């Protein structure tokens, strides 16, 4: 994958456990999972529709009044 072997992954996991503690790991994993899910949802949704009025149309309406 990225040139990481089993021992490198174990070392990274141990460092994460030391930093966050064993009790916080489920919360960290949940947060990462939610972030990935939101990112996938945001990239998959169509762009929002722009409903701001066009300036030329607004000016034309002002001239007619």
LUMLO-376564 format. One record per residue: residue in three letters; residue number from 1; x, y, z of N, C-alpha, C, CB in turn. Coordinates in steps of 0.2 Angstrom, whole numbers. Each point is the difference from the previous one (the first is absolute). Glycine has a CB too. Layout:
! LUMLO-376564
+-----+-----+-------+-------+-------+-------+-------+-------+-------+-------+-------+-------+-------+-------+
! res !   n !   n_X !   n_Y !   n_Z !  ca_X !  ca_Y !  ca_Z !   c_X !   c_Y !   c_Z !  cb_X !  cb_Y !  cb_Z !
+-----+-----+-------+-------+-------+-------+-------+-------+-------+-------+-------+-------+-------+-------+
! ALA ! NUM !     X !     Y !     Z !     X !     Y !     Z !     X !     Y !     Z !     X !     Y !     Z !
...
+-----+-----+-------+-------+-------+-------+-------+-------+-------+-------+-------+-------+-------+-------+
END
This chain:
! LUMLO-376564
+-----+-----+-------+-------+-------+-------+-------+-------+-------+-------+-------+-------+-------+-------+
! res !   n !   n_X !   n_Y !   n_Z !  ca_X !  ca_Y !  ca_Z !   c_X !   c_Y !   c_Z !  cb_X !  cb_Y !  cb_Z !
+-----+-----+-------+-------+-------+-------+-------+-------+-------+-------+-------+-------+-------+-------+
! UNK !   1 !     4 !    -6 !     0 !    -4 !     6 !     0 !     4 !     6 !     0 !    -9 !    -6 !     6 !
! UNK !   2 !    12 !     8 !     0 !     4 !     6 !     0 !     7 !    -2 !     2 !    -9 !     7 !     3 !
! UNK !   3 !    11 !   -13 !    -4 !     6 !    -3 !     3 !     0 !    -1 !     7 !     6 !     6 !    -9 !
! UNK !   4 !   -12 !    -7 !    12 !     0 !    -1 !     7 !    -1 !    -8 !     1 !    -5 !    12 !     3 !
! UNK !   5 !     9 !   -14 !     2 !     0 !    -7 !     1 !    -4 !    -1 !     7 !    11 !    -2 !    -6 !
! UNK !   6 !   -12 !    -4 !     8 !    -3 !    -2 !     6 !     3 !     4 !     6 !    -4 !   -12 !    -5 !
! UNK !   7 !    10 !    12 !     6 !     3 !     3 !     6 !    -1 !     7 !     0 !     9 !    -9 !     0 !
! UNK !   8 !    -9 !    12 !    -6 !    -1 !     7 !     0 !    -7 !     2 !     2 !     9 !     1 !    -9 !
! UNK !   9 !   -14 !    -5 !     7 !    -6 !     1 !     2 !    -1 !    -1 !     7 !    -4 !    -3 !   -11 !
! UNK !  10 !     7 !    -2 !    14 !    -1 !    -1 !     7 !     3 !     6 !     4 !     1 !   -13 !    -2 !
! UNK !  11 !     5 !    15 !     0 !     3 !     6 !     3 !    -4 !     6 !     0 !    11 !    -5 !    -3 !
! UNK !  12 !   -14 !     6 !    -3 !    -5 !     6 !     0 !    -6 !    -1 !     4 !     4 !     2 !   -12 !
! UNK !  13 !    -7 !    -8 !    13 !    -5 !    -1 !     4 !     2 !     1 !     8 !    -5 !    -8 !    -9 !
! UNK !  14 !    11 !     6 !    11 !     2 !     1 !     6 !     1 !     7 !     2 !     6 !   -11 !    -1 !
! UNK !  15 !    -3 !    15 !    -4 !     0 !     7 !     1 !    -6 !     3 !     1 !    10 !     0 !    -7 !
! UNK !  16 !   -15 !    -2 !     3 !    -7 !     3 !     1 !    -3 !    -2 !     6 !    -2 !     0 !   -12 !
! UNK !  17 !     3 !    -6 !    15 !    -3 !    -2 !     6 !     3 !     4 !     6 !    -2 !   -11 !    -5 !
! UNK !  18 !     9 !    12 !     4 !     3 !     4 !     5 !    -2 !     8 !     0 !    10 !    -8 !    -1 !
! UNK !  19 !   -11 !    10 !    -4 !    -2 !     7 !    -1 !    -8 !     1 !     3 !     8 !     2 !   -10 !
! UNK !  20 !   -12 !    -6 !     7 !    -7 !     1 !     2 !    -3 !    -4 !     5 !    -1 !     3 !   -11 !
! UNK !  21 !     5 !    -8 !    13 !    -3 !    -5 !     5 !    -5 !    -5 !    -3 !     2 !     9 !     9 !
! UNK !  22 !    -2 !   -15 !    -6 !    -5 !    -5 !    -2 !    -7 !     2 !     0 !     9 !    -8 !     4 !
! UNK !  23 !   -11 !    12 !     1 !    -7 !     2 !     1 !    -2 !     5 !    -5 !     1 !    -2 !    12 !
! UNK !  24 !     3 !     6 !   -15 !    -2 !     5 !    -5 !     0 !    -3 !    -7 !     5 !     9 !     7 !
! UNK !  25 !    -2 !   -15 !    -8 !     1 !    -3 !    -7 !    -7 !    -1 !    -4 !    10 !    -5 !     4 !
! UNK !  26 !   -15 !     3 !     0 !    -7 !    -1 !    -4 !    -2 !     7 !    -2 !    -3 !   -10 !     6 !
! UNK !  27 !     4 !    15 !    -2 !    -3 !     7 !    -2 !     4 !     3 !    -6 !    -3 !     2 !    12 !
! UNK !  28 !    10 !    -3 !   -12 !     4 !     2 !    -5 !    -2 !    -4 !    -7 !     9 !     3 !     8 !
! UNK !  29 !   -10 !    -9 !    -7 !    -2 !    -4 !    -6 !    -7 !     2 !    -3 !     7 !    -9 !     4 !
! UNK !  30 !   -11 !    11 !     1 !    -7 !     2 !    -2 !     0 !     7 !    -3 !    -5 !    -7 !     9 !
! UNK !  31 !     9 !    11 !    -7 !     1 !     7 !    -3 !     3 !    -1 !    -7 !     1 !     5 !    12 !
! UNK !  32 !     4 !    -9 !   -13 !     3 !    -1 !    -6 !    -5 !    -3 !    -5 !    11 !    -1 !     5 !
! UNK !  33 !   -15 !    -4 !    -3 !    -5 !    -3 !    -4 !    -5 !     5 !    -2 !     2 !   -10 !     5 !
! UNK !  34 !    -4 !    15 !    -1 !    -5 !     5 !    -1 !     2 !     5 !    -5 !    -5 !    -2 !    11 !
! UNK !  35 !    12 !     4 !   -10 !     3 !     4 !    -5 !     0 !    -2 !    -7 !     7 !     4 !    10 !
! UNK !  36 !    -5 !   -11 !   -10 !     1 !    -3 !    -7 !    -7 !     0 !    -3 !    10 !    -7 !     3 !
! UNK !  37 !   -15 !     5 !     1 !    -7 !    -1 !    -3 !    -3 !     7 !    -2 !    -2 !    -9 !     8 !
! UNK !  38 !     4 !    15 !    -4 !    -2 !     6 !    -3 !     3 !     2 !    -6 !    -2 !     3 !    12 !
! UNK !  39 !     9 !    -4 !   -12 !     3 !     1 !    -6 !    -2 !    -3 !    -6 !    10 !     2 !     7 !
! UNK !  40 !   -12 !    -8 !    -7 !    -3 !    -4 !    -5 !    -7 !     3 !    -2 !     6 !   -11 !     3 !
! UNK !  41 !   -10 !    13 !     2 !    -6 !     2 !    -2 !     0 !     7 !    -3 !    -4 !    -6 !    10 !
! UNK !  42 !     9 !    10 !    -8 !     1 !     7 !    -3 !     3 !    -1 !    -7 !     2 !     5 !    11 !
! UNK !  43 !     2 !    -9 !   -13 !     3 !    -1 !    -6 !    -5 !    -3 !    -5 !    11 !    -1 !     5 !
! UNK !  44 !   -16 !    -3 !    -3 !    -5 !    -3 !    -4 !    -6 !     3 !    -1 !     4 !   -10 !     4 !
! UNK !  45 !    -6 !    16 !     0 !    -6 !     3 !    -1 !     1 !     5 !    -6 !    -3 !    -1 !    12 !
! UNK !  46 !    -2 !     3 !   -16 !     0 !     5 !    -5 !     1 !     7 !     3 !    -7 !    -7 !    -7 !
! UNK !  47 !    10 !    11 !     4 !     1 !     7 !     2 !    -7 !     3 !     2 !    11 !     1 !    -7 !
! UNK !  48 !   -11 !     4 !    12 !    -6 !     3 !     2 !    -2 !     5 !    -6 !     3 !    -1 !    13 !
! UNK !  49 !    -9 !     2 !   -13 !    -3 !     5 !    -5 !     1 !     7 !     3 !    -8 !    -8 !    -4 !
! UNK !  50 !    11 !    12 !    -1 !     1 !     7 !     2 !    -7 !     4 !    -1 !    13 !    -1 !    -3 !
! UNK !  51 !   -16 !     4 !     8 !    -6 !     3 !     0 !     1 !     8 !     0 !    -6 !   -10 !     5 !
! UNK !  52 !    12 !    12 !    -5 !     1 !     8 !     1 !    -3 !     3 !    -7 !    10 !    -1 !     8 !
! UNK !  53 !   -13 !     6 !    -8 !    -3 !     3 !    -6 !     6 !     3 !    -4 !   -11 !     3 !     6 !
! UNK !  54 !    10 !    -3 !   -12 !     5 !     3 !    -5 !    -1 !     8 !     0 !     0 !   -11 !    -7 !
! UNK !  55 !     6 !    14 !     8 !     0 !     7 !     0 !    -3 !     4 !    -6 !    10 !    -1 !     7 !
! UNK !  56 !    -9 !    -2 !   -13 !    -3 !     4 !    -6 !    -8 !    -1 !     1 !    10 !    -3 !    -7 !
! UNK !  57 !   -13 !    -3 !     9 !    -7 !     0 !     0 !    -3 !     4 !     6 !     1 !   -11 !    -4 !
! UNK !  58 !     3 !    12 !     9 !    -3 !     4 !     6 !     1 !     8 !    -3 !     4 !    -8 !     9 !
! UNK !  59 !     1 !    10 !   -12 !     0 !     7 !    -3 !    -5 !     1 !    -5 !    12 !     0 !     2 !
! UNK !  60 !   -14 !    -5 !    -6 !    -5 !     1 !    -5 !    -7 !     1 !     3 !     6 !    -7 !    -8 !
! UNK !  61 !    -7 !     3 !    14 !    -7 !     1 !     3 !     0 !     7 !     4 !     0 !   -13 !     2 !
! UNK !  62 !     6 !    15 !     0 !     0 !     7 !     3 !    -2 !     5 !    -5 !     9 !    -4 !     8 !
! UNK !  63 !    -6 !     3 !   -14 !    -1 !     5 !    -6 !    -8 !     0 !    -2 !    12 !    -1 !    -4 !
! UNK !  64 !   -15 !    -5 !     4 !    -7 !     0 !    -2 !    -4 !     3 !     5 !     2 !   -10 !    -6 !
! UNK !  65 !    -1 !    10 !    13 !    -4 !     3 !     5 !     0 !     8 !     0 !     2 !   -10 !     7 !
+-----+-----+-------+-------+-------+-------+-------+-------+-------+-------+-------+-------+-------+-------+
END
